[in-house]
């Protein structure tokens, strides 16, 4: 492998393979990019290896394991984060086995590095009373309150991920029976989920109020912020936390941490 071939392969991995061939989400591309950037910095700062001359054979299993331990002990990363960084490297190695098969043995040595076992956190959930307390908080006299109630109801009713709701367009909404949403998740995978009548009514009112019930607006986002721009995942989490905090006066047993998953 020439001194520049690793750089070329990395560039093709991020520019062509992940987004164009695998159709992974931008979030996944950023996560893999960050993992590889951390590995390259470790090679430079702790191993004295010049990044511009770095060769694949220098990324030995011993070096990678030391890097993973460095993430835990010195950077304070959780085991789950350590495993995410290793998953990014594994993805790159699987790509290299096809693009540079002469290095297959080395790739397989790196693919043999195991993920670290850890206890999976218990996924908590809200009771019906706790969820009712949260859904009772939005101020229905304001447009933002009505939007928030529709948003919370969609999350609760469909079990959608935050990114799926953020990306939801008018085209993805079917209000006629059988009412349903088309959600696009990780890797561009699409699924159809039904909606209950209350959610359908709230969503229909929201679309009418936002003048989104027009045939030429099918590709418009369903939920936007005050500036008519795309909501962010952090924005949705903020909305959930805000109403959870307000609901605690009426429902003292509401968990301190309420996330989209709960």
Secondary structure, DSSP 8 states (H G I E B T S, - for coil): --TTHHHHHHHHIIIIIIIIIS---HHHHHHHHHHHHHHHHHHHHHH---GGG--GGGS-HHHHHHHHHHHHHTS---HHHHHHHHHHHHHHHHHHHHHTGGGHHHHHHHHTS--------------HHHHHHHHT-S-TTSHHHHHHHHHHHHHHHH---HHHHHT-BGGGEE-SSS-EEEEE-GGG-EEEEE--HHHHHHHHHHHHHTT--SGGGTTSBSSB-TTSSB--HHHHHHHHHHHHHHHTTT-TTS-S---S--
